[in-house]
């Protein structure tokens, strides 16, 4: 019990990192192939985050792979020397996406989703007392910081309950070839009713200065042909309405795409821009460069290996959030600042 108590003390000490500072630093990333060079961890550790958020595709399983294979992959990732240093320096949270869910572009019909849950939660180090162990799916949350500087990270599960979309071939007039895209599921859902109720409840918490919604797939971008919330327009609008009606300070983070970009929606209520910060490709990115439309993009499309850095400045009482797309050798590829209002 003494050992367990010491471990818990270290964990909660990490979560309360912001108590002695007016700045909270959080890092996140996705699309990490455990078989590829793990170059990014030293860069991340150097920024001294108090929390690391896994955005999904934390390892790369073979299509249809089950729990035993995933555990071997997580064990390989966890044994990496530099990742071990990260584990000792900050707290860990996160979710999964399709490649660590167990099947490419998978949804609610995947037969191994129940067995694949356990190795993920063990990899993330989530205590058995956490409610995530007792409900379907892997959605979970964690709150960090001192009473006047609280941040709640809401990790969505966009796989376990997601309805089906189908790939269809279309002729691309620019590329002059057939390409695959996803059909729009006009009535389909992503989260499932139980997770929707949970999310609404998570956004009602008092005393939280900033909510970070971790969605493995992009929420705001709607023009590209790959997986995204816009493939399920009713679900996307429901999420945006829920965020607006919550009257909370919300930032969205996402992964999946092997690129980095900022997407923004101007809102009248709440009165701040809603930003989806995509950071994807810890170990790999696009093999070729092409232009990709995103009507909501601010700044540049970054086709590099990256991680995301979130710096929350509490000095004025309201959170000022600096978002940075960062890479190897200290590279800074993009930066955006959001000034949120003070919330009671």
N, C-alpha and C positions, 0 to 999 in steps of 0.2 A: 504493500500500500504506500510506503514511503517513496518508492521509485515512481509509482503512478502519480503521486502527489507532486513530485518534483517535475515530471514531464508536463503535467497540466499547468503548473506554475510557469514553466518556460513558454508553453503555448499561449497562455493568456497574457503573459508579459509581451510577447511578440504582437498580439492583437491590439494591445494598448499602447503601441509605440508612440502614437501621437500625443500622449498625455503631457510630455515635457517639451513639445514643439508646436509651433504654429503651422507646420507643414506635415502633411501625410503623403507618403510616396507609395504607390501601388504599381506593380508591373503585371503585364498579362501577355499571353501569346497562344498560338495554336499551330496545328500542322507541323508536328514534330515526329519525324521518322527516326525511330530508335536505332535503325541500322546505318544512318548517315552521321557524319561528324557532328558532334554536339558543341559547336563553337560559341553559341550565344550566351551560355550560362555565366561565364566570367564577366561579360559586358553587363548583364543584368545585376549580378551581385555587386558590382562596382557602384551601382546607383543606390544601393542600400534600401531596397523596398521593405516595408513592413509586412507586405502581403503579395504573394504570387497567385494569379488567377489563370487556371488552365481553361482555354476557350474551346477545347475539343480537338479531335484527331491528335490526341496526346501521344498515341502510338499508332502504328499502322498494321492492322490485322489483315489476313487474307480474307477474301469474300466468303462469308458464311462461317468464319472461325468462331469457336466457342470459348468457354471460360479458361480451359487449360492453356490454350495457345495464347490468349490474351495475358494471362498471368505471367507467362514466360517473357512476354514483351515488356510488361510493366516492370518486372524484376530487372530486366536488362537496363531499362531506362533509369530505374531507381539506383542501380549500382554504379552509374556514371559518377566519377569522382567529383566533377564540378557541380553536378546536380545535387550530390550529397552535401556540398558546401551551401548551396541555396537552401536546402531543407533545414540546415542548422542555423541559418541566418534570418529566416522569416517564416510566417505561417503560409499554409497552402489551402486553396479551395478550387472549385471548378466544376465542369460538366463534361459531357462527351459529345462527339459528333459522329458521323457515319463510320469512319474508319476504326474508331475504338468502340463504337456500338456493335460492330461486327459484320456489317454489310454495306457496300457502297450505295449511297443515296437512300438508305433504308428508312422505313417508317414503322407503323404500329404492327404490321403483319409479320415482322421478323421473328422467327421461331425461337431464337436463342437470346432474346433480350433479357429474360429473367435471369438466366444463368450468368450472363455477362455483366450484370450489375455489381455483383460482389467484388470481383477483382478491381473494378474501377474505384469503388468506395474505399477499398483497402489501400489502393495506390494513393488516393487523396488523403489517407489517414483520418477518415471521418469516424468519430467515436461511435460505438454500437448503441449508445443512448440517443443519438441523433434521430429525429423522426424520419429521415430519409430511408432508414433501414426498414421501416414498417409500412411504407406505402409503395405503390407501383411507381416505376420510373425513378430517375435520379435527381429530380429537382430538389434544391436545397438552398439555404442562405446562411450567411455569417455576417455578424456586425463587428466592426473594428473601431477602435478609438475611444477616447475619454468622453464623458457625458456631454460636453459642449462641442465635440468634434467627431460625432459619430458618422460612420459610413456603413451602409448595409449593401452587401453584394448579394444579388438575387440570381442564382444559377438556374436558368431554365433548362428543361429537357425538351428539345425540339425533335426528338426521334421516337420515343416510346409510344406516343399517342397520335402521331402525325398521319393524316390520311394520305392516300396515294395520288401521285401525279405520274404522268406517262411521258416518255420521250417521244417526240415526233420529229421527223426530218423536214426541213424547209430549205429553200434555195436562197443562199446569201448572195445578193446582187453585187456586193463589194468584193467578196472573196471569190465569187463566181464558182461556187461549189455547194453541194448539199452539206448542211450542218445539222446537228441534233440540238433540240431545245426542249423545254418542258411545257406541257400543256398547262393551262390555268384550271385549277379546281375551284370553280366558282362558289361552291357551297362547303368545301372541305375545311377541316380544322387542323391545328398544329399541336395545341397543348392538351386538349381534353378537359372536360368540365371540372374534374377534381383539381387539376393544376391551375385552371383559371380562378377557381375560388381561393386557392392557396395564394396565388399571386396578388389578388385583390387585397387579401388580408395582410400580406407582407408589405404592401404599399401604404397601409394605414398606420404604421408605427410612428409614435411620437418621439421627438427628440433626436431624429436622424437628419443631419444636414444635407446628406447626399445619398441617393440610391443609385447603384450601378446595376443595370440589368445585363447579365451575361447571356447572350443568345448565340448559339454556335453558328447560325446562318444570319445573313444580313437582313435587317429590318427595314431600313429606309430605301436603299437602292432598289429600283424596280425595272431597269432597262435591259440588264444583261440576261443571257439565256440559261443561266445555271440555277442552282437551288437558291431560294430566297423566300422571305415571307410573302412577297408580292405574288407568288404562285398560288397563294391562298388569300385572295383579297378580303374576304369577310373576316378572317382571323387577324390579318394585318390591321384592318381598321378597328377591330375590337381592341387590339393591343394599344393602338394610338389613342383611342377614346379613353381607355382605362388609365393610361399615363396622364392624360389631360385632366380627367376628373379627380385624380388623386391629389392634385394641388401640391405635388412634391417636386423637389429638385431631382431630376432623373437624367442620367447619362446611359447610353446603350453602348456596349462593346460587342464585337462579333469577330468571327474568323472565317475558316473554310476556304477562302478564295485564293490563297497563295499570293496575295497582294496586300498593300496597305492603302487606305484612303479614309477621308472624312466625308460623311454624308450628313446633310443638314435639312431639317424641316423648320420653317418659321412658324411659330405658334402665337396665337393671341392670348390663349389661356391654357397653361400657365405662360407668363410673359417672358419666355426665354427660348432661344433656339434649341430644338431637340436634335442632338448629334449622335450618330452611330459611328463609332471609331472602330474601323476594321483593321486588325493587325494579324496577318497570316503568313506563314512561311518561316518558322524558326529554323528549319533545316533545308528548305527548298522553295523555289518560286517558279514562275512560268519559264518554260524552256525557250519560248519565243515571245517577242514583243508585238502587241497589236493595240490599236486604239479601242477602248471600250466606253460606250456611252453610259453616263450616269448623270441625269439631270439634276441630282441633288448633291453632286460632289463639290466640295470646296477645297481648293489647293490642288495638288498634283496626284495623279495615279502613280503609286510607287510599286515598281516591279523589282523588288529586292527582298532578301531575307531580312525580316524585321521582328521586333517585339514592340509592344506598346508601353509607354510610361505615362502614368497619371499622377500629377502633382497637385495636391489640394492645399491652397493657401487659406488659412483661417484667420489671418491677422486682422481683417476688417469685420469679423463676426460672420458674414456670409461667405460661403465657399467660392473662391476663385479657382477654377480648375484649368490647369495647363496640360494639354494633351500633346505628347510627342511620339512620333514614329521614329524609332531608332534601330540602328543596325550595327554591323561589325566595325571595329576600329573607331568607336565613338560616333559613328555617322548619325546625323540628324537629318531625316528626309522630309519631315513636315511637322508643323506645330499649329495648334489652334488653342484659343483661350475662351472659356465660358465663364461669365460672371452671373452667378445665381443669386436670387433674392434671399433675404433672411426668412426662415420659416419657423413658426412656433411648434 
